[in-house]
Amino acid sequence: MGHKNSYIFTNKSHSQKGIMATILGVISLSTLIYTVVRSYQSTGEIPIQYGAAVLLAMIFALAGAALGVISRTERDKYYFFSYLGILLNLLALGCVSAILYAGAYAVG
């Protein structure tokens, strides 16, 4: 009837590359959201700096996705930030793809 208290000690830690992938994903998505909102507010008349920001966000997302995949291959680590980084960066790359697709096939 006794409930045995058992503790599991581990030396696992979060992957530094996974954390960096998550940070890059957050930066990429926030940059994309900011540029889309500002572009919408200015009725499509945007400065060239917004295009450069989206290009950098795409580069960050590519690097973040690569870091997320690399961090997933590490052993004895927690993989939460690896998966989150991969998800955020792929979402950012999908948003960039949608923006480019909409720009290429815009009616007008």
N, C-alpha and C positions, 0 to 999 in steps of 0.2 A: 504494500500500500504506500510505500514511501516513494515520493517523486525524487528521483536522483537529479540533483543539479549538475549539469554537465556544461562545461565551457569548452569552446573550440578556439584555440589560439592559432592565429595564422600570421604569416609575414607578408601577405598580399598587400599591395598598395595600388592606387590608381596610376595609370600610365601617364607620364608627363606628355607624351605625344598625343594621347587621347584628349587630355585637357586642352592642349594647344589647338587641336583640331576643332574642339567645341568653341573655343574663343574665336578662331578664324571664321567659323560658321555664323556666330552671332554678329561679328563685324560685317561680314558679307551681306547677311540678311538685313541688318539695320541700314546699311548703306543703300541697298536696293530699295527698301521701303521709303527712305528719305528722298531719294531721287525721283521715284515714281510720284510720291505725294507732291513734291515741289513742282514737278513737271505738270501735273494735273492742275495745280493752283495757278500756274502761269499760262494756262491754256496751250501748252505744247511748245511755247517759245522758251527753249532752255539754252543756257550757255554751254559751251563746249566742255567746260570743267565737269559737268555731270556725266558726260560720255566717258571722260577719263576716270571718274570715280567708279562707274559701272565696270569698266575694263579692269581696274584694280580689284574690285570686288570679285570679278570672275577669276582672276589670278589667285586671290586669296582662297576662293572656294575650291579651286583645283588643288592647291597646296594642302588645304585642310582635308579634302577627301583622301588624298594620298597619305597624309599623316594618320588619319583615322584607320585606314586599311593596314598601314604598317603597325600601328599600335595594337590592332586586333591580333596580330600574329605573335605578340610578346607572350611569354609564359609566366604563370603565377602572378597575374595582374587582374584587377577588376576591369570589366569591359564596358561599364556604363557610359563613360565619357567617350570611349571609342565609337560605340553605336550612336550616341547622340551627335557626335561630331560628323560622322558619316551622313546621318540623316539631315542635319542642318545644311551641310555643304552641298549635298545632292539637291536639296530644296532650293538653295541659292542658284545652283547651276540650271535648274529647271526654270526658275524665274527669269534668268538671263536669256535662256532659250526662248521663252514665251515673249519677252520684250523684242528680241531680234526677229522672231517670226511675225509678230504684230507689225513691226516696222517695215518688214520686207513686203508684206501683203496688205498694207493699209490701203483702204479705199479713199481716194481723194486726190 
